[in-house]
Amino acid sequence: MYAARRTGLKKEMFGYVRGGYARILERFTEQLMAEGVDVRTNQATRQVWNLPSGRVVVDLANAANEEFDRVILTTPSPVVYKLCP
């Protein structure tokens, strides 16, 4: 976006994806799942922490703790701060 303002044309030049971020995230999820990644959405989470082994534990609100190799949180930063001690 920064480069769009520096072109010297004095006008904004941005693209738009039909469906917005929802479409981008939907396609990203499809691609990850096609590659065998366990993707979970809409998971109420109480806490996330790292183990000494490098694995990540997620304390899900409606289930027992689960371990993962990697976790991506797509919540606002203040929520991430509260979830990850």
C-alpha positions as CSV (number, residue, x, y, z in Angstrom):
1,M,0.0,0.0,0.0
2,Y,2.9,2.3,0.8
3,A,4.2,2.0,-2.8
4,A,0.8,3.0,-4.2
5,R,1.1,6.4,-2.5
6,R,4.7,6.9,-3.7
7,T,4.2,6.5,-7.4
8,G,4.2,10.2,-8.1
9,L,0.7,9.9,-9.7
10,K,-0.8,11.5,-6.7
11,K,-3.6,8.9,-6.6
12,E,-4.3,5.8,-4.7
13,M,-4.1,2.5,-6.7
14,F,-5.4,-0.5,-4.9
15,G,-6.8,-3.8,-5.9
16,Y,-9.9,-5.5,-4.5
17,V,-10.6,-9.2,-4.0
18,R,-14.3,-10.1,-4.5
19,G,-15.5,-11.4,-1.2
20,G,-12.8,-9.5,0.7
21,Y,-10.7,-11.1,3.4
22,A,-13.4,-13.8,3.9
23,R,-12.6,-15.2,0.5
24,I,-8.9,-15.0,1.0
25,L,-9.1,-16.9,4.3
26,E,-11.5,-19.4,2.8
27,R,-9.1,-20.2,-0.1
28,F,-6.1,-20.3,2.3
29,T,-8.0,-22.8,4.5
30,E,-8.8,-25.0,1.4
31,Q,-5.1,-25.0,0.3
32,L,-3.9,-25.9,3.8
33,M,-6.4,-28.7,4.1
34,A,-5.4,-30.0,0.7
35,E,-1.8,-30.3,2.0
36,G,-2.9,-32.3,5.0
37,V,-3.0,-29.5,7.6
38,D,-5.5,-29.9,10.4
39,V,-7.4,-26.6,10.2
40,R,-9.9,-25.7,12.9
41,T,-12.0,-22.6,13.0
42,N,-14.3,-21.0,15.5
43,Q,-12.6,-22.8,18.4
44,A,-13.3,-21.1,21.8
45,T,-9.9,-21.1,23.5
46,R,-8.9,-20.4,27.1
47,Q,-5.2,-20.5,26.9
48,V,-2.2,-21.4,24.6
49,W,1.3,-22.2,25.7
50,N,4.5,-23.8,24.5
51,L,6.0,-27.0,25.8
52,P,9.8,-27.5,26.3
53,S,9.6,-29.9,23.3
54,G,8.5,-27.1,21.0
55,R,4.9,-28.4,20.7
56,V,2.0,-26.0,21.4
57,V,-0.8,-26.8,23.9
58,V,-4.2,-25.3,23.3
59,D,-6.8,-25.4,26.1
60,L,-10.1,-25.5,24.3
61,A,-13.1,-24.3,26.1
62,N,-15.3,-27.3,25.1
63,A,-12.7,-30.1,25.2
64,A,-9.5,-31.3,26.8
65,N,-6.1,-29.8,26.1
66,E,-4.7,-30.6,22.6
67,E,-1.1,-30.5,21.3
68,F,-0.1,-29.2,17.9
69,D,3.1,-28.5,16.0
70,R,2.1,-25.0,15.2
71,V,-0.9,-22.7,16.1
72,I,-2.1,-19.6,14.3
73,L,-4.4,-17.3,16.2
74,T,-6.5,-15.0,14.0
75,T,-7.9,-12.9,16.8
76,P,-7.1,-9.2,17.7
77,S,-3.7,-8.7,19.4
78,P,-5.2,-7.9,22.8
79,V,-7.0,-11.3,22.8
80,V,-3.7,-13.1,21.8
81,Y,-2.0,-11.3,24.7
82,K,-4.5,-12.8,27.1
83,L,-4.4,-16.3,25.7
84,C,-0.6,-16.7,25.6
85,P,1.1,-16.2,28.9
